[in-house]
Amino acid sequence: MATAGFPTKITELLGIQYPILQGGMAWISDPSLVAAVSNGGGLGILSAMNGDGEAIRQAIHQVRELTDKPFGVNVMLLSRHVQEIATVLAEEKVPVITTGAGSPMPYMEQWKKAGAKVIPVVASVALAKLVRRAGADAIIAEGGEAGGHIGELTTMVLVPQVCDAVDVPVIAAGGIADGRGLAAVMMLGATGVQMGTRFLLAEECNIHPTFKERVLKAKDIDTVATGRRLGHPIRCLKTPFTRKLVKMEYDSTVTDEQLEEITKGSLMRAVQDGDVEGGSFMAGQVAAMVRAHQPAAQMIAEICTEAHQILKGEEQWVN
């Protein structure tokens, strides 16, 4: 199974072997991880973060030095550099572009003319319909179980509704870390998955050892969503920092500006320094299911083999 691939509509669209995308995680999805996932048959996705155009161009060149397989770039549309990043991605003819934190509509025509497949991340049916009308080639439906910025609907509820609403392949994200999750969302109508938390423990993922240790030790209730007061909730592992932040959110004497200030740079502090007092260790609820350091390619093959075995045994569930 691992050598034969796992063909679906999304593997056909993107020219990959397995229907697994690696989430574009800021400060985490660097060329090393991206190339490892793409070389393993999935789709590695580089994070543009808040970098400027030339920084992203250099990172794209580094990915291409490490792999000749398809890869993507994730664009955070709230970035102050988004316009120059959009131009660089078109100039570099990046094969796949995923987007989040805003509307990709102003840039989609430019990207599609350059030959890119554009795949926005959505948290609602309304946004899925909107981006599809603008020409999205596929859609990532991300549930609130995910790490990082999240919406309100769960993956179980969101995915089938998005599948019913659009006529392009849907990729499920949020709460998926093994073959059971891949098989389950395929039964909901998805043709692939995007995962972030599982890849935190990839051998090629260069986060601080403390971050990896926190994921390994996580239990089922060890994540929390902060930032609801500010209108942009973010799911992280529970740490002294998140506990302090939650208390501040419920303190009426703390201003929104103070809340914003304390979170600045918190993800970088977690990723680079392993700072549990001042760092935001973004991870999904599925962290409790991530139990081993592995090469990214081994993760991908293992997940797809398990999903294939489950789906082949479908007759056991019905008479």
Summary of the structure (lengths in Angstrom):
residues: 319
radius of gyration: 18.6
end to end distance: 26.8
largest distance: 61.2
contacts: 1143
relative contact order: 0.14
helix: 46%
strand: 16%
